[in-house]
Amino acid sequence: MPDLLLASIKPLGLAATAAALFLTGVILSARKLQINTMVIAATVTKLLIQPFIAWGIVLALGLTGPVAITSILMIALAAGFFGVVFGNRFGVQSPDAEAVLLLSSVLSILSLPLFITLTSGL
């Protein structure tokens, strides 16, 4: 790709990420958070069960070092916002998905340091 074209497209790509995050905040601020058993189960699965499954896969594949640590920590991140943004775009709102996004984002303050500490020896 020509440098001139790349230089003009790159700021648009960077702005798109920020705009999507801002839009997610706008969508979530307009909703009332409803925590139920589905939301709790999905949040626990996302923040604890999935990273431990990833850890098992990393061990089974014999991965070590930065690749192993990155693999586990990427899975340990909070739920993504794409489902909320795209659902809103097409008129499909999911209060549970929105609650999982918000709750997992807040609770990842606890789960990420846990997995950072646990993976420090890999």
C-alpha positions in Angstrom: 0.0 0.0 0.0 1.4 3.4 -0.9 2.7 5.4 2.1 0.5 8.4 1.2 -2.6 6.3 1.2 -1.6 4.5 4.4 -0.8 7.8 6.1 -4.3 9.1 5.3 -6.2 5.9 6.3 -4.4 5.3 9.6 -6.0 8.2 11.6 -9.4 6.9 10.4 -8.7 3.5 11.8 -7.5 4.9 15.1 -10.6 7.1 15.4 -12.9 4.2 14.6 -11.7 2.3 17.7 -12.2 5.3 20.0 -15.6 6.0 18.4 -16.7 2.4 19.0 -15.7 2.6 22.7 -17.5 5.9 23.1 -20.6 4.5 21.4 -20.5 1.5 23.8 -20.5 3.9 26.7 -23.4 5.9 25.3 -25.4 2.7 24.8 -24.7 1.3 28.3 -25.4 4.6 30.0 -28.9 4.6 28.5 -29.7 1.2 30.0 -30.5 0.0 33.4 -28.1 -2.7 34.6 -29.9 -5.9 35.5 -27.8 -8.6 37.2 -29.3 -12.1 37.1 -28.0 -15.6 37.2 -27.2 -15.6 33.5 -25.1 -12.5 33.8 -23.2 -13.8 36.8 -22.6 -17.2 35.1 -21.4 -15.5 31.9 -19.1 -13.1 33.8 -17.5 -15.9 35.9 -17.1 -17.9 32.7 -15.4 -15.0 30.9 -13.2 -13.9 33.7 -12.2 -17.2 35.4 -13.2 -20.3 33.5 -12.0 -19.2 30.0 -8.5 -18.1 31.2 -8.0 -21.4 33.0 -9.1 -23.3 29.9 -6.6 -21.2 27.9 -4.0 -22.1 30.5 -4.7 -25.8 30.0 -4.4 -25.4 26.3 -1.1 -23.5 26.7 0.3 -26.3 28.9 -1.0 -29.0 26.5 0.8 -27.3 23.6 3.9 -26.8 25.6 4.0 -23.0 25.1 6.2 -20.9 27.3 7.4 -17.3 27.7 5.7 -14.3 26.2 3.5 -16.4 23.8 2.0 -18.4 26.7 1.5 -15.3 28.9 -0.1 -13.3 26.1 -2.4 -16.1 25.2 -3.7 -16.4 28.7 -4.0 -12.7 29.4 -5.8 -11.9 26.2 -8.4 -14.5 27.1 -8.6 -13.0 30.6 -9.6 -9.6 29.4 -13.2 -8.4 30.0 -16.0 -9.2 27.5 -15.8 -7.4 24.2 -18.0 -4.6 23.1 -18.7 -5.6 19.5 -21.8 -7.6 20.3 -23.4 -4.6 22.0 -22.5 -2.1 19.3 -23.5 -4.4 16.4 -26.7 -5.5 18.2 -27.7 -1.9 18.7 -26.9 -1.1 15.0 -29.3 -3.8 13.9 -32.0 -3.2 16.5 -31.2 -6.2 18.7 -30.6 -5.1 22.3 -29.5 -7.7 24.8 -29.7 -6.5 28.4 -27.7 -9.6 29.5 -24.8 -8.9 27.0 -24.7 -5.3 28.1 -24.7 -6.3 31.8 -21.9 -8.9 31.2 -19.8 -6.3 29.4 -20.2 -3.8 32.2 -19.8 -6.2 35.0 -16.8 -8.0 33.5 -15.1 -4.7 32.8 -15.4 -3.7 36.4 -14.5 -7.1 37.8 -11.5 -7.5 35.5 -9.8 -5.0 37.9 -9.6 -8.1 40.2 -9.2 -10.9 37.7 -6.4 -9.4 35.5 -3.9 -8.9 38.4 -4.7 -12.5 39.5 -3.8 -13.9 36.1 -0.8 -11.5 35.7 0.6 -12.9 39.0 -0.2 -16.5 38.1 1.4 -16.3 34.7 4.5 -14.5 35.9 6.4 -17.9 36.2 5.7 -19.0 32.6 
